[in-house]
Amino acid sequence: MSLKLRKLSYALGAEVCDIDVAAPMSEVAFGEIYKAFLDHGILLFRDQDITREQHIEFSRRFGELDKHESLPQDRHPDHPELLLVTNEPNADGTPSNSRYTGRQWHSDMSFTPIPSLGSLLKSWTVPEVGGDTLFANMTMAYDTLSGGMKKLIADLHGIQLAGTRKINYAPTGVGRAEEQRKLNPPIAQPVVRVHPETGKKALYLGEKVKRFDGMTEAESLPLIQYLNAHATKPEFVYRQQWRKNDIVVWDNRCTMHQALGDFDETQRRHMERTTVLGTPSGYAVMGG
Ligand SMILES: O=C(O)CCC(=O)C(=O)O
């Protein structure tokens, strides 16, 4: 098989064209997909009208899947491998817990000692317009820093906190953030992360980090905000405009992403994500 790829943006991403991810696929054919995943940071597969089981099965090709023990409130009731990102109300009519999931720059499971290798998000229901997701190339972000800045951040660790959210969103679910934090104590992750497969260095930060280990929030925040702003400049970013039955797989080791609230929230947006386990990274710290 020879993959038909179409670049999605200058910074990152490629669409894999004319493919059915649920069809039988040899190791060699999947090897081509995996190589494209490493080369482009994210891959888009359009028109994948597949079942949940097929979504899970294809995801397993990338590695062992997380059962989402660290985010139990958002799991699919019948498939622990699937995490819901939905604004569909609960059966009792209460708002969904996960309606604001991902509304800040982050890399999945950075707040755990085994951050994710990659995630595969499938769109089941999308609003008429909007509900987009931004992805940033963190290798490019690192490479374009000055030598002085690279030296300054080389040994820093950012403390990643579970359950953080931007203050402009209403709280979701009673005790949701508290539960997430209880299950996931703060983890310090290297600010410069070496990709275990490509060997390339990437920035590893996002908006779940409020301070560096060994420094105060006041000392840390200006640099964290500078680095996040640098990493998310338009030239380092791809904007995914979802259609129903898209699957996007992203490499959490060298990209970060953010779900946007750029849509009419009275319309339904329902996404489901599998999360591929990564390799151990970071260390536990006391307090945030
Ligand atoms: O819903 C989205 O577009 C992204 C959700 C997200 O950030 C995540 O699953 O980590």
The ligand as an SDF file (V2000), in Angstrom:
LIG
                    3D

 10  9  0  0  0  0  0  0  0  0999 V2000
  -13.1940   18.0890   21.7720 O   0  0  0  0  0  0  0  0  0  0  0  0
  -12.1360   18.4090   21.2540 C   0  0  0  0  0  0  0  0  0  0  0  0
  -12.0740   19.0070   20.2020 O   0  0  0  0  0  0  0  0  0  0  0  0
  -10.8420   18.0730   21.9260 C   0  0  0  0  0  0  0  0  0  0  0  0
  -11.0360   17.3680   23.2190 C   0  0  0  0  0  0  0  0  0  0  0  0
   -9.7570   17.2930   23.9850 C   0  0  0  0  0  0  0  0  0  0  0  0
   -9.1200   18.2650   24.2170 O   0  0  0  0  0  0  0  0  0  0  0  0
   -9.2760   16.0040   24.4210 C   0  0  0  0  0  0  0  0  0  0  0  0
   -9.9410   14.9830   24.2070 O   0  0  0  0  0  0  0  0  0  0  0  0
   -8.1780   15.9770   24.9970 O   0  0  0  0  0  0  0  0  0  0  0  0
  1  2  2  0
  2  3  1  0
  2  4  1  0
  4  5  1  0
  5  6  1  0
  6  7  2  0
  6  8  1  0
  8  9  2  0
  8 10  1  0
M  END
$$$$
